[in-house]
């Protein structure tokens, strides 16, 4: 009986810990490139900085610009920063 309760408790704790890791944001920040399919991720503090569209445009300049429909920014809970994921436009690239 004791062993069965311990198994259930362990299972419950495992599920809770997995859920807490799933809620953590991916903290890797990167610039767009061919290898990551022209996507980028950056962080900014809305209290100190303006929306980083100019920085995104600059980083996507070599890929014909930013695809504004692909920008997604999310404020991080427990932190003062927002993380923006974006994708560069490839409308004018011809192989």
PDB file with one MODEL, atoms N, CA, C and O in Angstrom:
MODEL        1
ATOM      1  N   UNK A   1       0.827  -1.190   0.000  1.00  0.00           N
ATOM      2  CA  UNK A   1       0.000   0.000   0.000  1.00  0.00           C
ATOM      3  C   UNK A   1       0.881   1.266   0.000  1.00  0.00           C
ATOM      4  O   UNK A   1       0.643   2.199  -0.768  1.00  0.00           O
ATOM      5  N   UNK A   2       1.890   1.279   0.867  1.00  0.00           N
ATOM      6  CA  UNK A   2       2.800   2.419   0.951  1.00  0.00           C
ATOM      7  C   UNK A   2       3.524   2.611  -0.377  1.00  0.00           C
ATOM      8  O   UNK A   2       3.672   3.736  -0.853  1.00  0.00           O
ATOM      9  N   UNK A   3       3.971   1.512  -0.970  1.00  0.00           N
ATOM     10  CA  UNK A   3       4.689   1.564  -2.235  1.00  0.00           C
ATOM     11  C   UNK A   3       3.800   2.123  -3.352  1.00  0.00           C
ATOM     12  O   UNK A   3       4.273   2.880  -4.200  1.00  0.00           O
ATOM     13  N   UNK A   4       2.541   1.759  -3.354  1.00  0.00           N
ATOM     14  CA  UNK A   4       1.595   2.253  -4.361  1.00  0.00           C
ATOM     15  C   UNK A   4       1.386   3.766  -4.224  1.00  0.00           C
ATOM     16  O   UNK A   4       1.315   4.474  -5.229  1.00  0.00           O
ATOM     17  N   UNK A   5       1.288   4.256  -3.002  1.00  0.00           N
ATOM     18  CA  UNK A   5       1.127   5.695  -2.775  1.00  0.00           C
ATOM     19  C   UNK A   5       2.368   6.458  -3.229  1.00  0.00           C
ATOM     20  O   UNK A   5       2.263   7.547  -3.793  1.00  0.00           O
ATOM     21  N   UNK A   6       3.525   5.891  -2.984  1.00  0.00           N
ATOM     22  CA  UNK A   6       4.775   6.539  -3.394  1.00  0.00           C
ATOM     23  C   UNK A   6       4.865   6.622  -4.924  1.00  0.00           C
ATOM     24  O   UNK A   6       5.332   7.623  -5.467  1.00  0.00           O
ATOM     25  N   UNK A   7       4.421   5.581  -5.606  1.00  0.00           N
ATOM     26  CA  UNK A   7       4.429   5.595  -7.069  1.00  0.00           C
ATOM     27  C   UNK A   7       3.520   6.705  -7.600  1.00  0.00           C
ATOM     28  O   UNK A   7       3.882   7.425  -8.531  1.00  0.00           O
ATOM     29  N   UNK A   8       2.349   6.831  -7.005  1.00  0.00           N
ATOM     30  CA  UNK A   8       1.407   7.863  -7.438  1.00  0.00           C
ATOM     31  C   UNK A   8       1.957   9.257  -7.158  1.00  0.00           C
ATOM     32  O   UNK A   8       1.823  10.160  -7.984  1.00  0.00           O
ATOM     33  N   UNK A   9       2.574   9.429  -5.993  1.00  0.00           N
ATOM     34  CA  UNK A   9       3.167  10.714  -5.646  1.00  0.00           C
ATOM     35  C   UNK A   9       4.300  11.064  -6.613  1.00  0.00           C
ATOM     36  O   UNK A   9       4.400  12.201  -7.074  1.00  0.00           O
ATOM     37  N   UNK A  10       5.140  10.093  -6.911  1.00  0.00           N
ATOM     38  CA  UNK A  10       6.241  10.313  -7.845  1.00  0.00           C
ATOM     39  C   UNK A  10       5.710  10.691  -9.229  1.00  0.00           C
ATOM     40  O   UNK A  10       6.234  11.604  -9.867  1.00  0.00           O
ATOM     41  N   UNK A  11       4.681   9.997  -9.688  1.00  0.00           N
ATOM     42  CA  UNK A  11       4.081  10.303 -10.981  1.00  0.00           C
ATOM     43  C   UNK A  11       3.512  11.724 -10.999  1.00  0.00           C
ATOM     44  O   UNK A  11       3.699  12.456 -11.971  1.00  0.00           O
ATOM     45  N   UNK A  12       2.831  12.104  -9.946  1.00  0.00           N
ATOM     46  CA  UNK A  12       2.263  13.444  -9.848  1.00  0.00           C
ATOM     47  C   UNK A  12       3.357  14.511  -9.871  1.00  0.00           C
ATOM     48  O   UNK A  12       3.240  15.508 -10.584  1.00  0.00           O
ATOM     49  N   UNK A  13       4.406  14.307  -9.101  1.00  0.00           N
ATOM     50  CA  UNK A  13       5.514  15.268  -9.076  1.00  0.00           C
ATOM     51  C   UNK A  13       6.211  15.354 -10.435  1.00  0.00           C
ATOM     52  O   UNK A  13       6.629  16.434 -10.853  1.00  0.00           O
ATOM     53  N   UNK A  14       6.332  14.236 -11.110  1.00  0.00           N
ATOM     54  CA  UNK A  14       6.946  14.231 -12.443  1.00  0.00           C
ATOM     55  C   UNK A  14       6.117  15.041 -13.428  1.00  0.00           C
ATOM     56  O   UNK A  14       6.657  15.824 -14.209  1.00  0.00           O
ATOM     57  N   UNK A  15       4.813  14.849 -13.388  1.00  0.00           N
ATOM     58  CA  UNK A  15       3.937  15.599 -14.289  1.00  0.00           C
ATOM     59  C   UNK A  15       3.993  17.097 -14.014  1.00  0.00           C
ATOM     60  O   UNK A  15       3.999  17.902 -14.946  1.00  0.00           O
ATOM     61  N   UNK A  16       4.034  17.464 -12.760  1.00  0.00           N
ATOM     62  CA  UNK A  16       4.113  18.883 -12.398  1.00  0.00           C
ATOM     63  C   UNK A  16       5.430  19.485 -12.885  1.00  0.00           C
ATOM     64  O   UNK A  16       5.439  20.593 -13.421  1.00  0.00           O
ATOM     65  N   UNK A  17       6.526  18.777 -12.708  1.00  0.00           N
ATOM     66  CA  UNK A  17       7.824  19.314 -13.128  1.00  0.00           C
ATOM     67  C   UNK A  17       7.912  19.417 -14.646  1.00  0.00           C
ATOM     68  O   UNK A  17       8.489  20.373 -15.165  1.00  0.00           O
ATOM     69  N   UNK A  18       7.352  18.456 -15.361  1.00  0.00           N
ATOM     70  CA  UNK A  18       7.352  18.519 -16.824  1.00  0.00           C
ATOM     71  C   UNK A  18       6.550  19.726 -17.288  1.00  0.00           C
ATOM     72  O   UNK A  18       6.967  20.431 -18.207  1.00  0.00           O
ATOM     73  N   UNK A  19       5.418  19.967 -16.670  1.00  0.00           N
ATOM     74  CA  UNK A  19       4.585  21.108 -17.045  1.00  0.00           C
ATOM     75  C   UNK A  19       5.302  22.426 -16.779  1.00  0.00           C
ATOM     76  O   UNK A  19       5.185  23.363 -17.569  1.00  0.00           O
ATOM     77  N   UNK A  20       6.037  22.508 -15.687  1.00  0.00           N
ATOM     78  CA  UNK A  20       6.741  23.759 -15.390  1.00  0.00           C
ATOM     79  C   UNK A  20       7.850  24.014 -16.400  1.00  0.00           C
ATOM     80  O   UNK A  20       8.097  25.165 -16.759  1.00  0.00           O
ATOM     81  N   UNK A  21       8.522  22.967 -16.865  1.00  0.00           N
ATOM     82  CA  UNK A  21       9.535  23.150 -17.898  1.00  0.00           C
ATOM     83  C   UNK A  21       8.902  23.538 -19.223  1.00  0.00           C
ATOM     84  O   UNK A  21       9.489  24.309 -19.982  1.00  0.00           O
ATOM     85  N   UNK A  22       7.733  23.026 -19.513  1.00  0.00           N
ATOM     86  CA  UNK A  22       7.054  23.346 -20.768  1.00  0.00           C
ATOM     87  C   UNK A  22       6.645  24.811 -20.815  1.00  0.00           C
ATOM     88  O   UNK A  22       6.537  25.378 -21.903  1.00  0.00           O
ATOM     89  N   UNK A  23       6.419  25.431 -19.679  1.00  0.00           N
ATOM     90  CA  UNK A  23       6.015  26.831 -19.643  1.00  0.00           C
ATOM     91  C   UNK A  23       7.187  27.793 -19.756  1.00  0.00           C
ATOM     92  O   UNK A  23       6.982  28.987 -19.972  1.00  0.00           O
ATOM     93  N   UNK A  24       8.407  27.299 -19.615  1.00  0.00           N
ATOM     94  CA  UNK A  24       9.581  28.153 -19.712  1.00  0.00           C
ATOM     95  C   UNK A  24       9.797  28.558 -21.166  1.00  0.00           C
ATOM     96  O   UNK A  24       9.738  27.703 -22.049  1.00  0.00           O
ATOM     97  N   UNK A  25      10.041  29.828 -21.435  1.00  0.00           N
ATOM     98  CA  UNK A  25      10.281  30.247 -22.815  1.00  0.00           C
ATOM     99  C   UNK A  25      11.643  29.773 -23.299  1.00  0.00           C
ATOM    100  O   UNK A  25      12.569  29.588 -22.510  1.00  0.00           O
ATOM    101  N   UNK A  26      11.746  29.585 -24.573  1.00  0.00           N
ATOM    102  CA  UNK A  26      13.017  29.232 -25.177  1.00  0.00           C
ATOM    103  C   UNK A  26      13.883  30.488 -25.142  1.00  0.00           C
ATOM    104  O   UNK A  26      13.541  31.496 -25.759  1.00  0.00           O
ATOM    105  N   UNK A  27      14.987  30.429 -24.433  1.00  0.00           N
ATOM    106  CA  UNK A  27      15.772  31.644 -24.209  1.00  0.00           C
ATOM    107  C   UNK A  27      16.886  31.840 -25.229  1.00  0.00           C
ATOM    108  O   UNK A  27      17.715  32.736 -25.067  1.00  0.00           O
ATOM    109  N   UNK A  28      16.922  31.025 -26.269  1.00  0.00           N
ATOM    110  CA  UNK A  28      17.953  31.208 -27.289  1.00  0.00           C
ATOM    111  C   UNK A  28      17.574  32.375 -28.197  1.00  0.00           C
ATOM    112  O   UNK A  28      16.437  32.469 -28.660  1.00  0.00           O
ATOM    113  N   UNK A  29      18.524  33.252 -28.442  1.00  0.00           N
ATOM    114  CA  UNK A  29      18.308  34.371 -29.342  1.00  0.00           C
ATOM    115  C   UNK A  29      19.238  34.190 -30.520  1.00  0.00           C
ATOM    116  O   UNK A  29      20.403  33.829 -30.353  1.00  0.00           O
ATOM    117  N   UNK A  30      18.727  34.437 -31.705  1.00  0.00           N
ATOM    118  CA  UNK A  30      19.536  34.204 -32.885  1.00  0.00           C
ATOM    119  C   UNK A  30      19.122  35.137 -34.012  1.00  0.00           C
ATOM    120  O   UNK A  30      18.027  35.700 -34.020  1.00  0.00           O
ATOM    121  N   UNK A  31      20.033  35.278 -34.958  1.00  0.00           N
ATOM    122  CA  UNK A  31      19.797  36.110 -36.131  1.00  0.00           C
ATOM    123  C   UNK A  31      19.355  35.219 -37.284  1.00  0.00           C
ATOM    124  O   UNK A  31      19.687  34.034 -37.315  1.00  0.00           O
ATOM    125  N   UNK A  32      18.612  35.779 -38.227  1.00  0.00           N
ATOM    126  CA  UNK A  32      18.149  34.975 -39.357  1.00  0.00           C
ATOM    127  C   UNK A  32      19.301  34.516 -40.245  1.00  0.00           C
ATOM    128  O   UNK A  32      20.289  35.228 -40.426  1.00  0.00           O
ATOM    129  N   UNK A  33      19.154  33.321 -40.787  1.00  0.00           N
ATOM    130  CA  UNK A  33      20.142  32.773 -41.713  1.00  0.00           C
ATOM    131  C   UNK A  33      19.467  31.715 -42.580  1.00  0.00           C
ATOM    132  O   UNK A  33      18.318  31.344 -42.341  1.00  0.00           O
ATOM    133  N   UNK A  34      20.177  31.244 -43.569  1.00  0.00           N
ATOM    134  CA  UNK A  34      19.646  30.197 -44.435  1.00  0.00           C
ATOM    135  C   UNK A  34      19.397  28.930 -43.619  1.00  0.00           C
ATOM    136  O   UNK A  34      18.390  28.252 -43.819  1.00  0.00           O
ATOM    137  N   UNK A  35      20.308  28.610 -42.704  1.00  0.00           N
ATOM    138  CA  UNK A  35      20.194  27.366 -41.933  1.00  0.00           C
ATOM    139  C   UNK A  35      18.991  27.334 -40.993  1.00  0.00           C
ATOM    140  O   UNK A  35      18.497  26.251 -40.679  1.00  0.00           O
ATOM    141  N   UNK A  36      18.504  28.491 -40.533  1.00  0.00           N
ATOM    142  CA  UNK A  36      17.318  28.487 -39.657  1.00  0.00           C
ATOM    143  C   UNK A  36      16.082  29.017 -40.383  1.00  0.00           C
ATOM    144  O   UNK A  36      15.144  29.515 -39.760  1.00  0.00           O
ATOM    145  N   UNK A  37      16.099  28.901 -41.706  1.00  0.00           N
ATOM    146  CA  UNK A  37      14.960  29.279 -42.559  1.00  0.00           C
ATOM    147  C   UNK A  37      14.579  30.751 -42.421  1.00  0.00           C
ATOM    148  O   UNK A  37      13.399  31.101 -42.439  1.00  0.00           O
ATOM    149  N   UNK A  38      15.595  31.611 -42.282  1.00  0.00           N
ATOM    150  CA  UNK A  38      15.421  33.066 -42.285  1.00  0.00           C
ATOM    151  C   UNK A  38      14.609  33.579 -41.100  1.00  0.00           C
ATOM    152  O   UNK A  38      13.941  34.609 -41.200  1.00  0.00           O
ATOM    153  N   UNK A  39      14.666  32.866 -39.987  1.00  0.00           N
ATOM    154  CA  UNK A  39      13.939  33.273 -38.790  1.00  0.00           C
ATOM    155  C   UNK A  39      14.906  33.849 -37.764  1.00  0.00           C
ATOM    156  O   UNK A  39      16.089  33.508 -37.753  1.00  0.00           O
ATOM    157  N   UNK A  40      14.396  34.721 -36.904  1.00  0.00           N
ATOM    158  CA  UNK A  40      15.212  35.303 -35.851  1.00  0.00           C
ATOM    159  C   UNK A  40      14.416  35.450 -34.575  1.00  0.00           C
ATOM    160  O   UNK A  40      13.186  35.391 -34.580  1.00  0.00           O
ATOM    161  N   UNK A  41      15.130  35.641 -33.485  1.00  0.00           N
ATOM    162  CA  UNK A  41      14.494  35.864 -32.186  1.00  0.00           C
ATOM    163  C   UNK A  41      15.350  36.864 -31.431  1.00  0.00           C
ATOM    164  O   UNK A  41      16.571  36.729 -31.355  1.00  0.00           O
ATOM    165  N   UNK A  42      14.687  37.874 -30.872  1.00  0.00           N
ATOM    166  CA  UNK A  42      15.401  38.859 -30.064  1.00  0.00           C
ATOM    167  C   UNK A  42      14.526  39.294 -28.905  1.00  0.00           C
ATOM    168  O   UNK A  42      13.316  39.068 -28.895  1.00  0.00           O
ATOM    169  N   UNK A  43      15.163  39.921 -27.930  1.00  0.00           N
ATOM    170  CA  UNK A  43      14.448  40.380 -26.733  1.00  0.00           C
ATOM    171  C   UNK A  43      14.595  41.886 -26.610  1.00  0.00           C
ATOM    172  O   UNK A  43      15.572  42.478 -27.068  1.00  0.00           O
ATOM    173  N   UNK A  44      13.600  42.483 -25.983  1.00  0.00           N
ATOM    174  CA  UNK A  44      13.690  43.913 -25.686  1.00  0.00           C
ATOM    175  C   UNK A  44      12.872  44.218 -24.448  1.00  0.00           C
ATOM    176  O   UNK A  44      11.949  43.485 -24.095  1.00  0.00           O
ATOM    177  N   UNK A  45      13.225  45.305 -23.801  1.00  0.00           N
ATOM    178  CA  UNK A  45      12.526  45.763 -22.605  1.00  0.00           C
ATOM    179  C   UNK A  45      11.611  46.910 -23.017  1.00  0.00           C
ATOM    180  O   UNK A  45      12.103  47.998 -23.316  1.00  0.00           O
ATOM    181  N   UNK A  46      10.286  46.700 -23.043  1.00  0.00           N
ATOM    182  CA  UNK A  46       9.368  47.755 -23.480  1.00  0.00           C
ATOM    183  C   UNK A  46       9.448  49.029 -22.643  1.00  0.00           C
ATOM    184  O   UNK A  46       9.101  50.105 -23.131  1.00  0.00           O
ATOM    185  N   UNK A  47       9.895  48.928 -21.404  1.00  0.00           N
ATOM    186  CA  UNK A  47      10.009  50.113 -20.554  1.00  0.00           C
ATOM    187  C   UNK A  47      11.201  50.984 -20.954  1.00  0.00           C
ATOM    188  O   UNK A  47      11.196  52.192 -20.717  1.00  0.00           O
ATOM    189  N   UNK A  48      12.218  50.373 -21.560  1.00  0.00           N
ATOM    190  CA  UNK A  48      13.439  51.100 -21.904  1.00  0.00           C
ATOM    191  C   UNK A  48      13.626  51.310 -23.406  1.00  0.00           C
ATOM    192  O   UNK A  48      14.266  52.275 -23.822  1.00  0.00           O
ATOM    193  N   UNK A  49      13.074  50.418 -24.214  1.00  0.00           N
ATOM    194  CA  UNK A  49      13.305  50.466 -25.650  1.00  0.00           C
ATOM    195  C   UNK A  49      11.993  50.515 -26.418  1.00  0.00           C
ATOM    196  O   UNK A  49      10.953  50.060 -25.942  1.00  0.00           O
ATOM    197  N   UNK A  50      12.070  51.078 -27.617  1.00  0.00           N
ATOM    198  CA  UNK A  50      10.933  51.039 -28.522  1.00  0.00           C
ATOM    199  C   UNK A  50      10.820  49.645 -29.128  1.00  0.00           C
ATOM    200  O   UNK A  50      11.749  48.841 -29.049  1.00  0.00           O
ATOM    201  N   UNK A  51       9.680  49.378 -29.725  1.00  0.00           N
ATOM    202  CA  UNK A  51       9.468  48.127 -30.450  1.00  0.00           C
ATOM    203  C   UNK A  51      10.612  47.945 -31.444  1.00  0.00           C
ATOM    204  O   UNK A  51      10.913  48.885 -32.179  1.00  0.00           O
ATOM    205  N   UNK A  52      11.262  46.783 -31.505  1.00  0.00           N
ATOM    206  CA  UNK A  52      12.517  46.629 -32.257  1.00  0.00           C
ATOM    207  C   UNK A  52      12.370  46.390 -33.760  1.00  0.00           C
ATOM    208  O   UNK A  52      13.161  45.641 -34.333  1.00  0.00           O
ATOM    209  N   UNK A  53      11.402  46.994 -34.401  1.00  0.00           N
ATOM    210  CA  UNK A  53      11.199  46.762 -35.835  1.00  0.00           C
ATOM    211  C   UNK A  53      12.405  47.198 -36.661  1.00  0.00           C
ATOM    212  O   UNK A  53      12.739  46.543 -37.649  1.00  0.00           O
ATOM    213  N   UNK A  54      13.062  48.288 -36.277  1.00  0.00           N
ATOM    214  CA  UNK A  54      14.230  48.755 -37.041  1.00  0.00           C
ATOM    215  C   UNK A  54      15.370  47.743 -36.966  1.00  0.00           C
ATOM    216  O   UNK A  54      16.059  47.502 -37.958  1.00  0.00           O
ATOM    217  N   UNK A  55      15.564  47.158 -35.802  1.00  0.00           N
ATOM    218  CA  UNK A  55      16.608  46.137 -35.656  1.00  0.00           C
ATOM    219  C   UNK A  55      16.275  44.904 -36.496  1.00  0.00           C
ATOM    220  O   UNK A  55      17.155  44.319 -37.127  1.00  0.00           O
ATOM    221  N   UNK A  56      15.007  44.518 -36.500  1.00  0.00           N
ATOM    222  CA  UNK A  56      14.580  43.377 -37.321  1.00  0.00           C
ATOM    223  C   UNK A  56      14.797  43.667 -38.801  1.00  0.00           C
ATOM    224  O   UNK A  56      15.267  42.806 -39.545  1.00  0.00           O
ATOM    225  N   UNK A  57      14.453  44.882 -39.226  1.00  0.00           N
ATOM    226  CA  UNK A  57      14.656  45.268 -40.628  1.00  0.00           C
ATOM    227  C   UNK A  57      16.131  45.176 -41.002  1.00  0.00           C
ATOM    228  O   UNK A  57      16.483  44.679 -42.071  1.00  0.00           O
ATOM    229  N   UNK A  58      16.984  45.662 -40.110  1.00  0.00           N
ATOM    230  CA  UNK A  58      18.424  45.641 -40.365  1.00  0.00           C
ATOM    231  C   UNK A  58      18.931  44.204 -40.485  1.00  0.00           C
ATOM    232  O   UNK A  58      19.723  43.894 -41.375  1.00  0.00           O
ATOM    233  N   UNK A  59      18.474  43.330 -39.588  1.00  0.00           N
ATOM    234  CA  UNK A  59      18.919  41.940 -39.613  1.00  0.00           C
ATOM    235  C   UNK A  59      18.395  41.186 -40.839  1.00  0.00           C
ATOM    236  O   UNK A  59      19.011  40.214 -41.277  1.00  0.00           O
ATOM    237  N   UNK A  60      17.272  41.626 -41.389  1.00  0.00           N
ATOM    238  CA  UNK A  60      16.682  40.966 -42.557  1.00  0.00           C
ATOM    239  C   UNK A  60      17.043  41.648 -43.875  1.00  0.00           C
ATOM    240  O   UNK A  60      16.583  41.229 -44.937  1.00  0.00           O
ATOM    241  N   UNK A  61      17.848  42.675 -43.810  1.00  0.00           N
ATOM    242  CA  UNK A  61      18.175  43.453 -45.002  1.00  0.00           C
ATOM    243  C   UNK A  61      18.731  42.588 -46.135  1.00  0.00           C
ATOM    244  O   UNK A  61      18.374  42.788 -47.296  1.00  0.00           O
ATOM    245  N   UNK A  62      19.586  41.644 -45.812  1.00  0.00           N
ATOM    246  CA  UNK A  62      20.196  40.795 -46.840  1.00  0.00           C
ATOM    247  C   UNK A  62      19.212  39.794 -47.445  1.00  0.00           C
ATOM    248  O   UNK A  62      19.512  39.180 -48.469  1.00  0.00           O
ATOM    249  N   UNK A  63      18.052  39.625 -46.831  1.00  0.00           N
ATOM    250  CA  UNK A  63      17.039  38.688 -47.328  1.00  0.00           C
ATOM    251  C   UNK A  63      15.813  39.420 -47.867  1.00  0.00           C
ATOM    252  O   UNK A  63      14.720  38.854 -47.829  1.00  0.00           O
ATOM    253  N   UNK A  64      15.935  40.595 -48.345  1.00  0.00           N
ATOM    254  CA  UNK A  64      14.902  41.456 -48.947  1.00  0.00           C
ATOM    255  C   UNK A  64      13.954  42.085 -47.945  1.00  0.00           C
ATOM    256  O   UNK A  64      12.946  42.658 -48.357  1.00  0.00           O
ATOM    257  N   UNK A  65      14.222  42.009 -46.662  1.00  0.00           N
ATOM    258  CA  UNK A  65      13.404  42.717 -45.680  1.00  0.00           C
ATOM    259  C   UNK A  65      12.653  41.811 -44.727  1.00  0.00           C
ATOM    260  O   UNK A  65      12.760  40.586 -44.778  1.00  0.00           O
ATOM    261  N   UNK A  66      11.887  42.451 -43.855  1.00  0.00           N
ATOM    262  CA  UNK A  66      11.136  41.741 -42.816  1.00  0.00           C
ATOM    263  C   UNK A  66       9.726  41.428 -43.320  1.00  0.00           C
ATOM    264  O   UNK A  66       9.120  42.235 -44.025  1.00  0.00           O
ATOM    265  N   UNK A  67       9.218  40.272 -42.961  1.00  0.00           N
ATOM    266  CA  UNK A  67       7.829  39.915 -43.253  1.00  0.00           C
ATOM    267  C   UNK A  67       7.025  40.287 -42.010  1.00  0.00           C
ATOM    268  O   UNK A  67       6.984  39.524 -41.044  1.00  0.00           O
ATOM    269  N   UNK A  68       6.393  41.446 -42.030  1.00  0.00           N
ATOM    270  CA  UNK A  68       5.724  41.956 -40.823  1.00  0.00           C
ATOM    271  C   UNK A  68       4.572  41.075 -40.363  1.00  0.00           C
ATOM    272  O   UNK A  68       4.192  41.126 -39.193  1.00  0.00           O
ATOM    273  N   UNK A  69       4.014  40.277 -41.246  1.00  0.00           N
ATOM    274  CA  UNK A  69       2.934  39.366 -40.846  1.00  0.00           C
ATOM    275  C   UNK A  69       3.458  38.206 -40.005  1.00  0.00           C
ATOM    276  O   UNK A  69       2.680  37.511 -39.352  1.00  0.00           O
ATOM    277  N   UNK A  70       4.763  37.997 -40.017  1.00  0.00           N
ATOM    278  CA  UNK A  70       5.362  36.872 -39.296  1.00  0.00           C
ATOM    279  C   UNK A  70       5.960  37.269 -37.942  1.00  0.00           C
ATOM    280  O   UNK A  70       6.607  36.440 -37.302  1.00  0.00           O
ATOM    281  N   UNK A  71       5.765  38.494 -37.495  1.00  0.00           N
ATOM    282  CA  UNK A  71       6.323  38.940 -36.216  1.00  0.00           C
ATOM    283  C   UNK A  71       5.370  38.565 -35.088  1.00  0.00           C
ATOM    284  O   UNK A  71       4.176  38.863 -35.135  1.00  0.00           O
ATOM    285  N   UNK A  72       5.926  37.905 -34.073  1.00  0.00           N
ATOM    286  CA  UNK A  72       5.136  37.548 -32.890  1.00  0.00           C
ATOM    287  C   UNK A  72       5.946  37.908 -31.653  1.00  0.00           C
ATOM    288  O   UNK A  72       7.027  37.361 -31.435  1.00  0.00           O
ATOM    289  N   UNK A  73       5.432  38.820 -30.848  1.00  0.00           N
ATOM    290  CA  UNK A  73       6.108  39.227 -29.619  1.00  0.00           C
ATOM    291  C   UNK A  73       5.269  38.796 -28.425  1.00  0.00           C
ATOM    292  O   UNK A  73       4.041  38.872 -28.448  1.00  0.00           O
ATOM    293  N   UNK A  74       5.952  38.346 -27.386  1.00  0.00           N
ATOM    294  CA  UNK A  74       5.254  37.876 -26.194  1.00  0.00           C
ATOM    295  C   UNK A  74       5.991  38.361 -24.951  1.00  0.00           C
ATOM    296  O   UNK A  74       7.201  38.174 -24.818  1.00  0.00           O
ATOM    297  N   UNK A  75       5.251  38.982 -24.055  1.00  0.00           N
ATOM    298  CA  UNK A  75       5.829  39.434 -22.785  1.00  0.00           C
ATOM    299  C   UNK A  75       6.081  38.220 -21.911  1.00  0.00           C
ATOM    300  O   UNK A  75       5.228  37.340 -21.792  1.00  0.00           O
ATOM    301  N   UNK A  76       7.237  38.180 -21.312  1.00  0.00           N
ATOM    302  CA  UNK A  76       7.601  37.060 -20.459  1.00  0.00           C
ATOM    303  C   UNK A  76       7.062  37.266 -19.055  1.00  0.00           C
ATOM    304  O   UNK A  76       7.234  38.332 -18.463  1.00  0.00           O
ATOM    305  N   UNK A  77       6.419  36.253 -18.532  1.00  0.00           N
ATOM    306  CA  UNK A  77       5.914  36.354 -17.164  1.00  0.00           C
ATOM    307  C   UNK A  77       7.097  36.376 -16.207  1.00  0.00           C
ATOM    308  O   UNK A  77       8.118  35.735 -16.456  1.00  0.00           O
ATOM    309  N   UNK A  78       6.959  37.096 -15.140  1.00  0.00           N
ATOM    310  CA  UNK A  78       7.993  37.246 -14.102  1.00  0.00           C
ATOM    311  C   UNK A  78       9.218  38.015 -14.582  1.00  0.00           C
ATOM    312  O   UNK A  78      10.198  38.119 -13.844  1.00  0.00           O
ATOM    313  N   UNK A  79       9.190  38.550 -15.780  1.00  0.00           N
ATOM    314  CA  UNK A  79      10.331  39.305 -16.294  1.00  0.00           C
ATOM    315  C   UNK A  79       9.808  40.575 -16.940  1.00  0.00           C
ATOM    316  O   UNK A  79       8.624  40.682 -17.258  1.00  0.00           O
ATOM    317  N   UNK A  80      10.697  41.530 -17.129  1.00  0.00           N
ATOM    318  CA  UNK A  80      10.299  42.803 -17.727  1.00  0.00           C
ATOM    319  C   UNK A  80      10.557  42.843 -19.224  1.00  0.00           C
ATOM    320  O   UNK A  80      10.399  43.892 -19.847  1.00  0.00           O
ATOM    321  N   UNK A  81      10.950  41.726 -19.808  1.00  0.00           N
ATOM    322  CA  UNK A  81      11.284  41.728 -21.228  1.00  0.00           C
ATOM    323  C   UNK A  81      10.195  41.071 -22.069  1.00  0.00           C
ATOM    324  O   UNK A  81       9.351  40.324 -21.573  1.00  0.00           O
ATOM    325  N   UNK A  82      10.250  41.377 -23.341  1.00  0.00           N
ATOM    326  CA  UNK A  82       9.411  40.709 -24.330  1.00  0.00           C
ATOM    327  C   UNK A  82      10.338  40.023 -25.320  1.00  0.00           C
ATOM    328  O   UNK A  82      11.424  40.522 -25.614  1.00  0.00           O
ATOM    329  N   UNK A  83       9.909  38.889 -25.826  1.00  0.00           N
ATOM    330  CA  UNK A  83      10.675  38.161 -26.825  1.00  0.00           C
ATOM    331  C   UNK A  83       9.899  38.205 -28.132  1.00  0.00           C
ATOM    332  O   UNK A  83       8.715  37.871 -28.181  1.00  0.00           O
ATOM    333  N   UNK A  84      10.584  38.622 -29.184  1.00  0.00           N
ATOM    334  CA  UNK A  84       9.966  38.700 -30.509  1.00  0.00           C
ATOM    335  C   UNK A  84      10.590  37.656 -31.426  1.00  0.00           C
ATOM    336  O   UNK A  84      11.811  37.553 -31.542  1.00  0.00           O
ATOM    337  N   UNK A  85       9.730  36.894 -32.067  1.00  0.00           N
ATOM    338  CA  UNK A  85      10.156  35.974 -33.109  1.00  0.00           C
ATOM    339  C   UNK A  85       9.710  36.582 -34.427  1.00  0.00           C
ATOM    340  O   UNK A  85       8.599  37.102 -34.530  1.00  0.00           O
ATOM    341  N   UNK A  86      10.560  36.521 -35.423  1.00  0.00           N
ATOM    342  CA  UNK A  86      10.247  37.148 -36.701  1.00  0.00           C
ATOM    343  C   UNK A  86      10.823  36.328 -37.838  1.00  0.00           C
ATOM    344  O   UNK A  86      11.666  35.456 -37.628  1.00  0.00           O
ATOM    345  N   UNK A  87      10.365  36.614 -39.027  1.00  0.00           N
ATOM    346  CA  UNK A  87      10.837  35.907 -40.211  1.00  0.00           C
ATOM    347  C   UNK A  87      11.096  36.924 -41.315  1.00  0.00           C
ATOM    348  O   UNK A  87      10.329  37.867 -41.508  1.00  0.00           O
ATOM    349  N   UNK A  88      12.173  36.716 -42.021  1.00  0.00           N
ATOM    350  CA  UNK A  88      12.518  37.615 -43.117  1.00  0.00           C
ATOM    351  C   UNK A  88      11.696  37.273 -44.354  1.00  0.00           C
ATOM    352  O   UNK A  88      11.326  36.122 -44.584  1.00  0.00           O
ATOM    353  N   UNK A  89      11.428  38.296 -45.129  1.00  0.00           N
ATOM    354  CA  UNK A  89      10.669  38.143 -46.371  1.00  0.00           C
ATOM    355  C   UNK A  89      11.588  37.626 -47.468  1.00  0.00           C
ATOM    356  O   UNK A  89      12.750  38.023 -47.559  1.00  0.00           O
ATOM    357  N   UNK A  90      11.065  36.752 -48.286  1.00  0.00           N
ATOM    358  CA  UNK A  90      11.841  36.241 -49.417  1.00  0.00           C
ATOM    359  C   UNK A  90      11.108  36.495 -50.726  1.00  0.00           C
ATOM    360  O   UNK A  90      11.361  35.816 -51.722  1.00  0.00           O
ATOM    361  N   UNK A  91      10.211  37.460 -50.733  1.00  0.00           N
ATOM    362  CA  UNK A  91       9.350  37.679 -51.892  1.00  0.00           C
ATOM    363  C   UNK A  91      10.110  37.983 -53.174  1.00  0.00           C
ATOM    364  O   UNK A  91       9.653  37.631 -54.262  1.00  0.00           O
ATOM    365  N   UNK A  92      11.255  38.626 -53.062  1.00  0.00           N
ATOM    366  CA  UNK A  92      11.933  39.058 -54.277  1.00  0.00           C
ATOM    367  C   UNK A  92      13.145  38.208 -54.615  1.00  0.00           C
ATOM    368  O   UNK A  92      13.848  38.504 -55.581  1.00  0.00           O
ATOM    369  N   UNK A  93      13.406  37.162 -53.848  1.00  0.00           N
ATOM    370  CA  UNK A  93      14.549  36.306 -54.152  1.00  0.00           C
ATOM    371  C   UNK A  93      14.195  35.353 -55.288  1.00  0.00           C
ATOM    372  O   UNK A  93      13.127  34.742 -55.290  1.00  0.00           O
ATOM    373  N   UNK A  94      15.086  35.235 -56.233  1.00  0.00           N
ATOM    374  CA  UNK A  94      14.882  34.326 -57.359  1.00  0.00           C
ATOM    375  C   UNK A  94      16.122  33.460 -57.468  1.00  0.00           C
ATOM    376  O   UNK A  94      17.244  33.966 -57.489  1.00  0.00           O
ATOM    377  N   UNK A  95      15.917  32.158 -57.537  1.00  0.00           N
ATOM    378  CA  UNK A  95      17.068  31.242 -57.677  1.00  0.00           C
ATOM    379  C   UNK A  95      17.448  31.056 -59.122  1.00  0.00           C
ATOM    380  O   UNK A  95      18.389  30.322 -59.424  1.00  0.00           O
TER     381      UNK A  95
ENDMDL
END
